[in-house]
Amino acid sequence: MSALIARQEQPSPAERLADLAVQTLIDEADLSPKPGLVDRRGNGAHGDLHLGLMHASAHALWPAFKAMAEAAQTFGEVSQPLRQNLGQLGRDGEAEMLRVAAGVNTHRGAIWALGLLSAAAALEADAPDARSVAATAAALARLRDPAAPHNPDSHGARVCRTYGVLGAREQAQHGFPAVIEQGLPQLLVSRRSGAGEQNARLDALLAIMSSLTDTCVLHRAGLDGLNRMQQGARAVLNAGGAASLAGRRQLRELDRDMLALNASPGGAADLLAATLFLDRLTPAASAPTGSN
């Protein structure tokens, strides 16, 4: 009887993927010091966000991530029906997020990124690796969802039109290049150099920031803000990264710049969560996740 109970208490693959998605959101929120972003020090450039709210929002998204992974298991392949199902589950998850966060957009971009990656990981369960999962997520993202609301006046849509840049949708459709080409490689390089896990994660965030056309920053601070974000992030890495004394000085300067501009690199934060998700994906196939 006890063995049967133990087997029943083991999380399903979809539950493990949902656990991982939520944990990466919490790890991203807790990571400090992040320039302009909510972290353990405070609310950054946000007047309506705080760390407790970010945690509550992340936990509220667990059922949506689980449902997306289960949908992928049910459909079994990249297809139009799966894409439409994921779209509805994502909108349901967003509604719950807004309910818990009293109308504040805490994780809209993360629902899109981690929802696609959770579904893709379920489809690639036999041999999950970062590139194959990102490529499968991209195939899903390229399929049209006829039920998706079209809002040309959203902040992201206006920024993309004004500056001719690609947003979160295109980042997914192209296979998350900021994650695959910047975030993950930097995370691994910094770990191998002995930077320590928290500094390695900060370096991964900075690598993403160094080249991303973050529409959150463009919306708040325009091209000048974007240039200062990218140049400041590169300055930290060129100085030795977050683990070095010179890098920490540059990081403090970048944080001051972002706060002075009232700019928050929320797009980069979402992609850091995606980076951590893909980094820890293989262990997630066989064991519950932890924070380190």
N, C-alpha and C positions, 0 to 999 in steps of 0.2 A: 504493500500500500504506500509506504513512504517513497519508494522508487517511482511509483506512478505519479504521486504528487509532485516530486521533484521535476519529472519530465513535463508535467503540465505547467509548471511555473517558468519554464524556459521561454524567453521571448521569441517570437516568430521572426523570420528574416525582415519582414516589413516593420516590425516593432523595433528591431535593432537599427534599421536605417533611420527611423523617426528619432530614436534616441540620439543617434549620431548627429542628425541635422539640428536638433535642439541644443545639444551640447556645444556644437561649433558656434551657434549664435551666442550662447552664454560666454564661451571662451573669448569670442570677439569683443563682446561688450565689456568684459572684465579686464581685458588687456590694457595696460597703462604703462607710460603716458602716450595716448594717441592724440595727434594734433587736431584740434577743433572738434573732436568727437566725444561722445559720452564715454566715460570710463570710471575707474574707482576714485578718481580725484574730484569729479563733478560732471556737469552737463555740457561742457564744451561750449560750442556756439549755439546750443539749442536752449530756448527758453521753455519749451514744453516737454522735454524729455529728462529722465533721470535713470540711474542704473536699475533701480527696483522695477520701473516700468518696462525696461528692456527685458529683464528676466521674466516678468509676468507675460509679456507678449510672446517671448520664445516658447515658454511652456504651453501657452494657448494654441500654438501652431502644431503641437505634436499629433493630434488626430488628423490634421490635413496631410502632413507628411506621411503618416502611416497609410492613409487612404490612397495617396498617390502611388506609393510603392505597391500596395495591393492591387491597384488598377493595372499597373504594368505587369504584374504577375498574371493577372486574369487575361489580359489581351495577348500577352506573350510576344509582341513584336511592335516595332514602330509602325503606327497606322493612324489614319485620320480619326477613327473612333476613339483611340486612346488619347490623342491630342485634345479632342473636344472634351473628353471626360476629365482630363487633367486641368483644363481651363476652368471647368465648373468647380472642381475641387479647390483650385486655387482661389477662386472668387469666394467660395464658402469660407476658406481659411482667412481670407482678408477681412471678411465681415466679422468673424470672431475676433480677429486681431483688433479691429476698430472698436468692437464692443468692450474688450478688456482694457484697451488703452484710451477709452473715453473719446474716441474719434481722432486720436493722434496717429499719424502714419509712422509706426515704429519699424516695420519690417516688410513693406510692400515689395521692395526690390529683392529681398532675401527669399520671399515666398516664390518668386519667379525662378531665381537661380537654384535654390536648394530643392524646390519642388521638382524641377526638371532633372536635377542630378540624382535625387532619390529614386525617381521613376527609372532613369537610365541605369542606375546601379542595380535595381531589381531585374532589369532586362539582361544585364551583364553579370548576373550573380555567379556564373560558373567560373569566370576569370576576370574579376574586377580589377582594372588598373586605370590610372587617372586619364590617360589619353583615350582609351576606348570608351570610358564612361562619358567623358566630355564630348566625344564625337557622336555618341548615341543621343545625348541631350541636345546637341546641335541639330540632329536630324528631326527630333521632335519639335524643337523651337521653330524650324523652318516651315512646318505645316501650319496652315491657316486655321484659326479658330473662329468660325463665323459668328459665334455668340459673344466674342470678346467686345467689350464696349469701346467705341472709338471716341476719344476725347482729344481733339486737336488743340484744345486750350490748356491741357495739363502742363505743368512746369517742364517735364521732360520733353514733351512734344514741341513746345515753343523753343526750348533751348536748341534742340536738334535742328529745327528749321532756321533759327537765327544764325547759328554758327556753323551749320553744315557738318555736324559731327554725328557719330554713331552713339546710340544709347544702350541701355541694358538689354533690350530685345536683340539688337544686332550682336552684342557681345556674346550672348548665348548662341545665336544662329551661326556664329563663326567658330564655335567650339571653345569659348572662354579663353581667348589668347592671353589676356592679362593674367590669368591663373596659370595656364600651362607654360607660358614663355617667361613670365616674370615672378609671380608669387611662389610657385612650387620650387623652381630652381634656386631662388634666393633663400627660401626656408631651409633647403638641404645644405646649401653652401655655408650658411651661418651656423647651422648645427655642427657641421664637420669642423668648423673653425673653433668650436668650443664656446660659442657665444652664450649658450644657455637657452632654454626653450622660450622664455618670454622675450628675450632679445631677438631670437631668431624669428619669432612671429612678428615683432615690430619691424624687423628688416624686410620681411615678406610684404607687409602692408606698405612700407615705403617704396619697395620695388614696383608694386602695383601703381602707387601714386605717381611715380616718376614718369610714367608714360600714358596713364589713363586720361581720356577726355571725360572727366567726372562731371556729369550733368548737374549734380547737386552743387558743386562748386561754381560751375558756370552760371547757374540760376541765381546764386547769391552774390557772386563777386565778379562775373564776367571773365573775359580773356585774361585780364591782369591777374585776377585771383587764381585762375588755372595755371598760368605761367609761374606764379610764385609757389604754388603747391608743387608743381613738377620739379622746378629748380631746387626748392628747399629739400624735397625728398632725396634728390640726387646728391645734394650737398651732405646730407647725413650719411648716406652710403659711402660716398667718396672719402669722408673723414674717418671711416672705419666702422660705421654702423652703430646700432644702439648700444652695443656692448662696450664701446670705446668712450673715453672721456671727451675727446673731440667730437665724436658723433653725438653724444648727449647734449653738448652745447648747441650744436646745429639743430638738434631736435627741439630743444627749448625755443630757439629762435623761430623755427617753423611753426610751433604751436602759438607763439605770440602773433605771428603773421596771420594765421588762420582766425584767431580770435578777433584781431583788429579788423579783419575783413568780414567778420560774422559768417565765415565760410566753413562748412563741414563736409569733408570728403566721404559722404555716405555711400556713394557708389563703390569706392575703394573698400570700404568696410564690408559691404555685402560680398565683394569678391574675395576678401580675406577669409570670410566664413566659408566660401566655396573652396578656397585653397585648403583650409583645415579639414573640410569634409573629405576631399579627394585624398589628402595625405593620409588620413586615418581610415580609409575605406576598407582596405584588405582585412585588418583586424576586426572590423565591424561585422564581417561575414561569419565570424565564429565566436565572438565574445561581446558582452556589454561594454560600453565605452566609459572611459574616465576622463578627467580634465587634463591629464598629462600623458 
